[in-house]
């Protein structure tokens, strides 16, 4: 179990807000929204480092360093970082546990502002650019998707409507706060069992903004320019250099090794499944 505790200097706070292109402000829902949308736009959601690093849950130092430097990461890096960063700024923030494939398999946050609870999630690989006040079931929209929260049977359901598709539930959560240790099993499974989730048997890299997106999913690239097939590491690097220009990410990752690992593990899982 990792005891989450991350401290920030004033310089680190200033530099990170500058990286995500946000000015420091009072503790308002608007400031929260700008932080959330800034991270989703400027800090990559990616599993490259998960694939190429030692397969173990991220340490406090890794969570901090990968986010401050612009490398980014998955739910296991992004939402714990945001929890600690918001807490440092003075927000009241708690972890809540989300169910996707099973209970306690995804980390989300609730931020309290003026006695109102706001749901925040920068770690699910989707553009939840607008925090949602609990009880608000209005639709939030951006170029990639629509989403909303609906309350039923004591839980908040996160519904997606992707381009050209119908509404569907992606995951659901209770507003009750949980300890970070609630996610111990999820960390263990994600970092040790290929096939438990998609991140050891595939490639995921994305960033989103209000009017666009840049997404890598295995061999496929998608952006405001449309879909394209990626046939080589050279093509992948070339595509990423267009859509991920900020320093810190591309020069810090090993795409060749990540490509080798996810294809190997995907093949092993398919072979095991076919032999059952």
C-alpha positions in Angstrom: 0.0 0.0 0.0 1.2 3.5 -0.8 0.5 6.2 1.7 -0.3 9.1 -0.6 1.4 12.3 0.4 2.8 14.8 -2.1 4.2 18.3 -1.2 4.7 21.2 -3.5 6.8 24.3 -3.5 5.4 27.6 -4.6 7.7 27.4 -7.7 6.3 23.9 -8.6 2.7 25.2 -8.3 3.6 28.2 -10.5 5.4 26.1 -13.1 2.6 23.5 -13.3 -0.2 26.1 -13.7 1.9 27.7 -16.4 2.3 24.3 -18.1 -1.4 23.8 -18.2 -1.9 27.5 -19.1 -4.0 28.4 -16.1 -3.6 31.5 -13.9 -3.8 31.2 -10.2 -7.2 32.3 -8.8 -9.5 32.0 -5.9 -11.0 28.6 -4.9 -13.9 28.7 -7.2 -15.7 26.2 -9.5 -14.3 28.2 -12.4 -10.7 27.8 -11.2 -11.3 24.1 -10.7 -12.7 23.8 -14.2 -9.7 25.6 -15.7 -7.3 23.3 -13.9 -9.2 20.1 -15.0 -9.5 21.1 -18.6 -5.9 22.4 -18.6 -4.6 19.0 -17.5 -6.7 17.1 -19.9 -5.5 19.3 -22.8 -1.8 19.6 -21.9 -0.8 16.5 -19.9 -1.0 13.3 -21.9 -3.2 10.4 -20.7 -0.9 7.6 -21.6 0.2 4.0 -20.7 3.7 4.1 -22.3 5.4 4.6 -19.0 3.3 1.9 -17.4 4.5 -0.5 -20.1 8.1 0.4 -20.0 8.7 1.0 -16.3 8.9 -1.7 -13.7 5.4 -3.1 -13.3 4.5 -1.8 -9.9 2.2 0.9 -8.6 3.5 4.5 -9.0 5.4 6.0 -6.0 4.6 9.4 -4.6 7.7 10.7 -6.3 6.9 9.2 -9.7 3.3 10.6 -9.5 4.6 14.0 -8.8 7.5 14.0 -11.2 5.6 12.6 -14.2 2.8 15.1 -13.9 4.9 18.2 -13.2 7.2 17.3 -16.1 4.4 16.8 -18.6 4.9 13.0 -19.0 1.4 12.3 -17.6 0.0 8.8 -17.1 -3.1 6.9 -16.3 -5.8 7.1 -13.6 -3.2 5.7 -11.1 -1.1 8.8 -11.6 -3.4 11.6 -12.7 -6.2 11.5 -10.1 -3.9 11.0 -7.1 -1.8 13.9 -8.3 -4.8 16.1 -8.7 -6.1 15.1 -5.3 -2.8 16.3 -3.7 -2.4 19.4 -6.0 -6.0 20.6 -5.2 -5.5 19.9 -1.5 -2.3 22.0 -1.6 -4.1 24.9 -3.3 -6.7 24.8 -0.4 -9.6 22.9 -2.0 -11.5 20.3 0.1 -11.1 17.1 -2.0 -11.8 13.4 -1.4 -11.4 10.1 -3.3 -14.5 8.2 -4.4 -14.5 4.7 -5.8 -15.9 4.0 -9.2 -17.1 0.8 -10.7 -16.3 0.0 -14.4 -15.6 -3.7 -14.8 -15.8 -4.4 -11.0 -16.0 -2.3 -7.8 -13.1 -0.1 -6.8 -11.4 -0.4 -10.1 -11.3 3.4 -10.9 -10.3 6.5 -8.9 -12.4 9.6 -9.0 -12.6 12.8 -7.0 -15.2 14.9 -5.2 -14.3 18.5 -4.6 -16.4 20.6 -2.2 -16.8 24.3 -3.0 -19.1 26.4 -0.9 -20.9 23.3 0.4 -21.5 22.0 -3.1 -19.9 18.7 -4.2 -18.3 18.6 -7.7 -17.3 15.4 -9.5 -13.9 15.5 -11.2 -12.1 12.8 -13.2 -9.0 13.4 -15.3 -8.0 9.8 -15.3 -10.5 7.8 -17.4 -9.2 8.7 -20.8 -12.3 10.7 -21.7 -12.7 14.5 -21.9 -14.6 15.3 -18.8 -13.5 18.9 -19.3 -16.2 20.3 -17.1 -16.5 19.2 -13.4 -20.1 18.3 -12.7 -22.0 19.5 -9.6 -23.7 16.5 -8.0 -27.4 16.8 -8.6 -26.8 18.5 -12.0 -28.0 16.1 -14.7 -27.5 18.5 -17.6 -25.5 17.4 -20.6 -21.9 18.6 -20.9 -20.6 18.8 -24.5 -17.3 19.0 -26.3 -16.0 18.1 -29.8 -15.4 14.4 -28.9 -18.5 13.5 -26.8 -21.4 14.4 -24.6 -21.6 13.3 -21.0 -23.8 13.7 -17.9 -24.5 12.3 -14.4 -27.7 10.5 -13.5 -28.5 9.5 -9.9 -30.2 6.1 -9.5 -30.2 3.5 -6.6 -27.9 5.6 -4.5 -25.2 5.9 -7.1 -24.2 8.5 -9.7 -24.0 7.0 -13.2 -21.6 8.6 -15.7 -23.2 8.4 -19.2 -21.5 9.0 -22.5 -22.8 9.8 -25.9 -20.0 9.5 -28.4 -20.3 10.9 -31.9 -22.9 9.0 -33.8 -23.8 6.7 -30.9 -26.5 6.4 -28.3 -26.2 7.2 -24.5 -24.6 4.4 -22.5 -23.3 4.1 -18.9 -19.5 4.1 -18.7 -19.2 3.8 -14.9 -20.8 4.6 -11.6 -19.8 5.8 -8.2 -21.1 6.6 -4.7 -20.5 10.1 -3.3 -19.1 8.5 -0.1 -15.4 9.3 0.4 -12.9 6.4 0.6 -9.3 5.9 1.6 -6.6 5.7 -1.0 -6.0 2.1 0.2 -9.4 1.2 -1.3 -7.6 1.0 -4.7 -4.8 -1.4 -3.5 -6.2 -4.4 -5.4 -6.8 -2.3 -8.5 -3.2 -1.2 -8.5 -1.9 -4.7 -8.0 -4.1 -6.1 -10.9 -3.3 -3.3 -13.3 0.4 -3.6 -12.8 0.8 -7.3 -12.7 -1.9 -9.1 -14.7 -1.9 -8.4 -18.4 -5.5 -8.6 -19.7 -7.1 -7.5 -16.5 -7.4 -4.1 -18.0 -6.4 -2.7 -21.4 -3.2 -1.1 -20.4 -0.7 -3.9 -20.6 -2.0 -5.3 -23.8 -2.5 -2.1 -25.8 -1.3 1.4 -26.5 -3.2 4.4 -25.2 -2.1 8.1 -25.7 -4.5 11.0 -25.8 -5.2 14.6 -25.1 -8.5 16.5 -25.5 -9.6 20.1 -25.7 -13.0 21.7 -26.2 -12.8 21.8 -30.0 -10.6 18.8 -30.7 -8.8 15.6 -29.7 -5.6 13.6 -30.5 -5.9 9.9 -29.7 -3.7 6.9 -30.2 -5.4 3.5 -29.7 -3.1 0.6 -30.6 -2.5 1.0 -34.3 -5.0 3.7 -34.9 -4.7 7.5 -34.7 -7.7 9.9 -34.5 -7.8 13.7 -34.5 -9.8 16.6 -35.9 -8.2 15.5 -39.2 -9.9 12.1 -39.0 -8.7 8.5 -38.6 -5.5 7.1 -39.8 -3.7 3.7 -39.6 -0.3 3.7 -37.9 2.0 1.2 -39.6 5.4 1.8 -37.9 7.1 3.4 -35.0 8.4 6.1 -37.4 4.8 7.0 -38.3 3.7 6.9 -34.7 6.5 9.3 -33.7 5.8 11.6 -36.6 2.1 11.7 -35.8 2.7 12.4 -32.1 5.2 15.1 -32.9 2.4 17.0 -34.6 -0.2 16.7 -31.8 2.0 16.5 -28.7 4.3 19.4 -29.1 4.9 20.4 -25.4 8.2 19.5 -23.9 8.4 16.7 -21.3 6.6 13.9 -23.0 8.0 12.6 -26.3 11.7 13.1 -25.3 11.1 11.1 -22.1 9.4 7.9 -23.4 10.5 4.8 -25.2 7.8 4.2 -27.9 9.7 1.3 -29.4 9.9 -0.7 -26.2 6.3 0.1 -25.4 5.2 -1.1 -28.8 7.2 -4.3 -28.3 5.7 -5.0 -24.9 2.0 -4.4 -25.6 2.1 -6.5 -28.7 3.9 -9.3 -26.9 1.4 -9.3 -24.0 -1.6 -9.0 -26.3 -0.3 -12.1 -28.2 0.2 -14.0 -25.0 -3.3 -13.2 -23.7 -4.9 -14.2 -27.1 -3.0 -17.4 -27.1 -4.1 -18.2 -23.5 -7.7 -17.4 -24.3 -7.7 -19.5 -27.4 -6.3 -22.5 -25.6 -9.1 -22.5 -23.0 
